Amino acid sequence: MSIKYKIPLMVLGIFLFNILFIGAYYRFSLSKNISINHDKNIAYLEKTARELTQAAKTQYDYKEYLAKSAKEKGLVLQMKDRAGNVLYSTGKTFHANMNLSTQDVFVQNGNIYLLKVIWPIPLRVNPAFRIIDDLFWGEIVIISVSLLILMYAMHRRIVSPIVELQKIMLQYKKGKKPIIENRYDEIGILQQVYSELIDLLEADKQLQYRIIASISHDIKTPLTSVMGYAERLQKGTVSAERFTKYIQTIYSKSKMIKELVDEFDDYVGVELQSGFKMQEMKVLQFRDLLEQEYYEELSFLEVDFQVICSCPDSKIMVDLTKLYRVFGNIISNSLKYKQKEQLKITIDIFKEYEKIVFLIADNGSGVEEEDIMKIFEPFYTSDQSRRVAGLGLSICKSLVDRHGGSIRAYNNTVGGLSIRIELNEKL
């Protein structure tokens, strides 16, 4: 259960338990005792008031008699006339007492008075108060025990797992991978997310090793050739013909190294870039720009190039420069791996639901089915002569992702590769 529900439910449970306890105690003990004691006290007070009024009639100095009787019985007396004015009183009442009162008619010398008899009962000697006092201390005990149980449960189920997770995080520095418990609350989710982050870090670490291996392998081979030919030239024993050949080879290998470094720079640059200059344009406008960009170049290379658009009025939000780069990398990839004399590249643009689909298809060599899911990974290549390389399609995927779109590849029916790019339509 989620912690955001678990803690409130525990507190609610304690609250309801206390309510039930107080309700049951009041129902079966407190209310009954209060009612019985109240009835007894009122009956006693009414009897006492009648006795005082009857006896005071026969007393010569009734005030002295009333004062003496009030003191003996612990009562407060007030005598009022018909207008309600207090003519005589004995003692005082206090707010700390439970003051029960009654009234009786008192006739003296032909005058009618009202005698109010007040019984100030101290709370601590009241049986009902003792019951309330017991209830109060009982509640203190119940709340204290409940809070201790709540604290223990929170420490065991919340604090301890967080402390343990902190230890696991510190142990990861020493190379120990986390062991995840089977929990389904927020702490369990936190542990799961942490474990997934560790897996991503490990995958990223492996990717870094591959980058280092790629740089080492792809630069070392041409660099070794450059150093070998340079060493021969340094000795000065080569013929003029060989001298020219060695210089050309050194330049060719140096150019290869530069292209490789540029490819790495492009990959890193795309990963680090955050600013995209998005603009709204019609699909037909983008189609015309694509044709202008690549038609002449591909025609010169004797490539059959077509751009077909069936949703000219639809709109998309794109960074034109970045999207050119995507199509440029894909087209370059088709040229690199062509196997037929007449290479054909077709870009079909159409609308599917609320997506604008760009389907780039060629009739080249295609990709082995077991490798089709890997071609967008950094440093993947179908060229088996290289251990690790290939960043063009990885750059494409990063750029399409940043446009909020998707990209995937599959082998088509003519033996080549089709790459499907989906972008959101601008509504």
C-alpha positions in Angstrom: 0.0 0.0 0.0 1.2 3.5 -0.8 2.7 5.4 2.2 0.6 8.5 1.4 -2.5 6.3 2.2 -0.8 4.1 4.9 0.1 6.8 7.4 -3.3 8.6 7.2 -5.0 5.3 7.7 -2.9 4.4 10.7 -3.7 7.8 12.3 -7.4 7.4 11.4 -7.4 4.0 13.0 -6.0 5.3 16.2 -8.5 8.2 16.2 -11.5 5.8 15.6 -10.3 3.5 18.3 -10.2 6.3 20.8 -13.7 7.5 19.7 -15.1 4.0 20.1 -13.4 3.7 23.5 -14.8 7.0 24.8 -18.3 6.3 23.3 -18.5 2.8 24.9 -17.2 4.1 28.2 -19.8 6.9 28.1 -22.6 4.6 27.0 -22.1 1.9 29.6 -20.5 3.7 32.6 -20.3 7.4 32.6 -23.8 8.5 31.5 -25.4 6.0 33.8 -23.4 7.1 36.8 -23.9 10.8 36.1 -27.7 10.3 35.7 -28.1 8.3 38.9 -25.9 10.6 41.0 -27.7 13.7 39.6 -31.1 12.3 40.5 -30.0 11.4 44.0 -28.4 14.8 44.6 -31.5 16.7 43.3 -33.8 14.7 45.5 -31.6 15.3 48.6 -31.5 19.0 47.8 -35.2 19.4 47.4 -35.8 17.5 50.7 -33.3 19.8 52.5 -34.9 22.9 51.0 -38.4 21.8 52.3 -37.0 21.1 55.8 -35.2 24.5 56.0 -38.3 26.5 55.0 -40.5 24.5 57.4 -38.1 24.9 60.3 -37.3 28.6 59.6 -41.0 29.5 60.0 -40.8 28.6 63.7 -37.6 30.3 64.4 -37.6 33.8 66.0 -34.3 34.7 64.3 -34.7 32.8 61.1 -31.7 34.4 59.5 -29.4 33.1 62.2 -31.0 29.7 61.9 -30.5 29.7 58.1 -26.9 30.8 58.3 -26.1 28.1 60.9 -27.9 25.4 58.9 -26.2 26.4 55.6 -22.8 26.2 57.2 -23.5 22.8 58.8 -24.8 21.3 55.5 -22.3 23.1 53.2 -25.0 25.0 51.4 -25.4 28.5 49.9 -28.8 30.2 50.6 -30.4 33.1 48.9 -33.7 34.7 49.9 -35.5 36.8 47.3 -38.7 38.9 47.3 -41.4 38.6 44.6 -39.5 41.1 42.4 -36.4 38.8 42.4 -34.3 41.0 44.6 -31.8 39.2 46.9 -32.7 40.1 50.4 -30.4 37.8 52.2 -27.6 35.3 51.3 -25.1 33.0 53.0 -21.8 31.9 51.5 -20.5 32.1 47.9 -20.5 29.8 44.9 -17.4 29.0 42.8 -17.0 28.1 39.1 -14.8 25.1 40.1 -17.8 23.5 41.8 -20.7 21.7 40.3 -23.6 23.9 41.7 -26.9 22.1 42.0 -29.8 24.3 43.1 -33.5 24.2 43.9 -36.1 26.7 45.2 -38.9 26.6 47.8 -41.5 29.1 49.1 -40.8 30.7 52.4 -43.5 32.6 54.4 -42.4 34.9 57.2 -44.5 37.5 59.0 -47.2 37.3 56.3 -44.7 38.0 53.5 -43.9 35.4 50.8 -40.3 34.9 49.9 -38.4 32.5 47.6 -35.6 30.6 49.2 -33.0 29.3 46.7 -30.9 26.5 48.0 -27.5 25.9 46.2 -25.3 22.9 46.8 -21.8 23.6 45.6 -20.3 20.1 45.1 -16.5 20.1 44.6 -15.7 18.3 41.4 -13.1 16.0 42.9 -15.6 14.6 45.4 -18.2 14.0 42.7 -18.3 10.3 41.7 -18.9 11.4 38.1 -15.7 13.5 38.2 -13.8 10.5 39.4 -15.1 8.5 36.4 -14.1 11.4 34.0 -10.7 11.5 35.7 -10.3 7.7 35.1 -11.3 8.3 31.5 -8.8 11.1 31.1 -5.9 9.0 32.4 -7.1 6.0 30.3 -7.0 8.2 27.2 -3.5 9.3 28.1 -2.4 5.7 28.3 -4.1 4.7 25.1 -2.8 7.7 23.1 0.7 7.1 24.4 0.7 3.4 23.5 -0.9 4.2 20.1 1.8 6.8 19.4 4.6 4.4 20.4 3.1 1.7 18.1 2.8 4.3 15.3 6.4 5.4 15.8 7.6 1.8 15.8 5.7 1.0 12.6 6.9 4.2 10.8 10.5 3.5 11.8 10.4 -0.1 10.7 8.5 0.4 7.5 9.7 3.9 6.4 12.8 5.2 8.2 14.8 1.9 8.3 14.3 1.2 4.6 15.4 4.8 3.7 18.5 4.4 5.9 19.2 1.0 4.3 18.8 2.6 0.8 21.3 5.2 1.8 23.7 2.5 2.8 23.1 0.7 -0.5 23.9 4.0 -2.4 27.1 4.4 -0.5 28.1 0.8 -1.1 27.6 1.3 -4.9 30.7 3.4 -4.7 32.6 0.2 -3.8 31.1 -1.6 -6.7 28.3 -3.5 -5.0 25.0 -3.4 -7.0 21.7 -2.9 -5.0 19.4 -5.8 -4.0 15.8 -4.7 -4.4 13.1 -5.7 -2.0 9.6 -6.7 -3.1 7.7 -3.5 -2.0 4.9 -1.7 -3.7 4.8 1.6 -1.9 6.8 4.8 -2.6 10.0 3.4 -1.0 9.7 0.3 -3.2 9.3 2.5 -6.3 12.3 4.6 -5.1 14.4 1.4 -4.8 13.2 0.2 -8.2 14.0 3.6 -9.8 17.4 3.6 -8.2 18.1 0.1 -9.5 17.1 1.2 -13.0 19.4 4.2 -12.7 22.2 1.9 -11.7 21.5 -0.2 -14.8 21.5 2.9 -17.0 24.8 4.0 -15.4 26.3 0.6 -16.1 25.0 0.7 -19.7 26.5 4.2 -20.0 29.8 3.0 -18.6 29.8 0.1 -21.2 29.0 2.7 -23.9 32.0 4.8 -22.7 34.2 1.7 -23.0 32.9 1.2 -26.5 33.7 4.8 -27.4 37.2 4.4 -26.1 37.6 1.1 -28.0 36.2 2.7 -31.1 38.5 5.7 -30.9 41.5 3.5 -30.2 40.7 1.0 -33.0 39.5 3.4 -35.7 42.3 6.0 -35.2 45.1 3.6 -34.4 44.9 1.7 -37.8 45.3 4.8 -40.1 47.6 6.5 -37.6 50.0 3.4 -37.7 50.1 3.7 -41.5 50.8 7.4 -41.3 53.7 6.8 -38.8 55.1 4.0 -40.9 55.2 6.0 -44.2 56.5 9.0 -42.3 59.3 6.9 -40.9 60.3 5.7 -44.3 60.3 9.2 -45.7 62.4 10.4 -42.7 65.1 7.9 -43.7 65.4 9.6 -47.1 66.1 6.4 -49.1 62.9 6.2 -51.1 62.6 7.0 -54.8 60.7 10.0 -56.2 57.9 7.8 -57.3 57.5 6.2 -53.9 57.9 9.6 -52.2 54.8 10.9 -54.0 52.9 7.7 -53.3 53.7 7.8 -49.6 52.7 11.5 -49.4 49.4 10.7 -51.0 48.8 7.8 -48.6 49.7 9.9 -45.6 47.2 12.6 -46.7 44.5 10.0 -47.4 45.0 8.4 -44.0 45.0 11.8 -42.3 41.8 12.7 -44.0 40.3 9.5 -42.8 41.3 10.3 -39.2 39.8 13.8 -39.6 36.5 12.4 -40.9 36.4 10.0 -38.0 37.0 12.8 -35.4 34.4 15.0 -37.1 31.9 12.2 -36.8 32.6 11.9 -33.1 32.3 15.7 -32.7 28.9 15.6 -34.5 27.6 12.9 -32.2 28.8 14.7 -29.0 27.4 18.0 -30.4 24.0 16.5 -31.0 23.9 15.0 -27.5 24.9 18.2 -25.8 22.7 20.6 -27.8 19.6 21.9 -26.1 18.4 24.8 -28.3 16.2 23.9 -31.3 14.9 26.7 -33.5 11.5 25.3 -34.3 9.4 26.8 -37.1 6.0 25.9 -38.6 5.8 25.0 -42.2 3.6 23.1 -44.7 4.6 19.6 -45.7 4.6 20.6 -49.3 7.1 23.4 -48.6 9.4 20.9 -46.8 9.0 18.4 -49.6 10.2 21.1 -52.2 13.2 22.0 -50.0 14.2 18.3 -49.8 14.0 17.9 -53.5 16.1 21.1 -54.1 18.7 20.0 -51.6 19.4 16.5 -52.9 18.0 16.1 -56.4 20.9 17.6 -58.4 23.6 15.9 -56.2 22.0 12.5 -56.5 21.3 12.8 -60.2 25.0 13.5 -60.7 25.7 10.2 -58.9 23.1 8.5 -61.2 20.7 7.8 -58.3 17.0 7.6 -59.1 15.6 10.0 -56.4 11.9 10.8 -55.9 10.0 12.7 -53.2 6.2 11.9 -53.2 3.8 13.9 -51.0 0.2 13.1 -50.4 -0.6 15.6 -47.7 0.7 18.9 -49.0 -1.5 21.2 -46.8 -0.6 19.5 -43.5 1.8 21.4 -41.2 4.7 20.4 -39.0 7.0 22.1 -36.5 10.6 21.5 -37.3 14.2 22.8 -36.9 15.0 22.8 -40.6 18.7 22.5 -40.2 18.5 19.5 -37.8 15.9 17.7 -40.0 18.1 18.2 -43.1 20.8 16.5 -41.1 18.5 13.5 -40.5 17.7 13.0 -44.2 21.4 13.7 -45.2 22.7 10.9 -42.9 20.1 8.4 -44.1 20.8 9.2 -47.8 24.5 9.0 -47.2 24.0 5.6 -45.5 22.1 4.4 -48.6 25.0 5.6 -50.9 27.6 4.0 -48.7 26.0 0.5 -48.7 24.6 0.4 -52.2 25.1 -2.9 -54.1 23.2 -2.3 -57.3 24.4 -0.3 -60.2 21.2 1.7 -60.3 20.5 2.9 -56.8 16.9 4.1 -56.1 15.9 6.3 -53.2 12.3 7.2 -52.6 10.9 9.5 -49.9 7.1 9.0 -49.5 5.4 11.6 -47.3 1.8 10.9 -46.1 -0.5 11.5 -43.2 -1.5 8.7 -40.8 -4.0 9.7 -38.0 -2.4 12.8 -36.5 1.2 11.9 -37.6 3.1 12.9 -40.6 5.1 9.9 -41.9 8.3 10.2 -43.9 9.2 6.8 -45.4 12.7 6.7 -46.9 13.3 3.5 -48.9 16.2 2.3 -51.0 17.0 -0.8 -53.0 20.4 -1.3 -51.4 21.8 -4.1 -49.3 19.4 -4.0 -46.4 20.3 -5.2 -42.9 20.4 -8.6 -41.3 17.1 -9.2 -39.4 19.0 -10.0 -36.2 20.7 -6.6 -36.4 17.7 -4.4 -37.5 17.0 -3.3 -34.0 20.7 -2.2 -33.4 21.3 0.1 -36.3 20.3 3.2 -34.3 22.7 2.3 -31.5 25.9 4.4 -31.3 28.9 2.7 -33.1 26.8 0.0 -34.7 27.9 -0.9 -38.3 27.2 -3.7 -40.7 30.8 -3.4 -41.9 32.3 -6.5 -40.3 35.8 -5.2 -41.0 35.4 -2.6 -38.2 34.8 -3.7 -34.6 32.8 -0.7 -33.5 31.8 2.4 -35.5 28.8 4.1 -37.0 27.2 7.2 -35.6 25.1 8.5 -38.5 21.8 6.7 -37.6 22.3 7.3 -33.9 22.5 11.0 -34.6 19.3 10.7 -36.6 17.5 9.1 -33.7 18.6 11.7 -31.3 17.4 14.5 -33.6 14.0 12.9 -34.3 13.5 12.2 -30.6 14.1 15.9 -29.9 11.4 16.8 -32.4 9.0 14.6 -30.4 8.9 12.0 -33.1 9.9 8.4 -33.6 12.1 6.5 -36.0 12.4 2.8 -36.9 13.8 0.7 -39.7 12.8 -2.5 -41.6 13.9 -4.4 -44.7 11.6 -3.7 -47.6 10.3 -6.0 -50.4 12.9 -4.9 -53.0 15.8 -6.0 -50.7 16.8 -2.6 -49.4 16.2 -0.7 -46.2 13.2 1.4 -45.3 13.4 4.0 -42.5 10.1 5.3 -41.2 10.1 8.7 -39.4 6.9 10.0 -37.6 6.4 13.6 -36.6 3.4 15.2 -34.9 1.1 17.1 -37.2 0.7 20.8 -36.3 -3.1 21.2 -35.8 
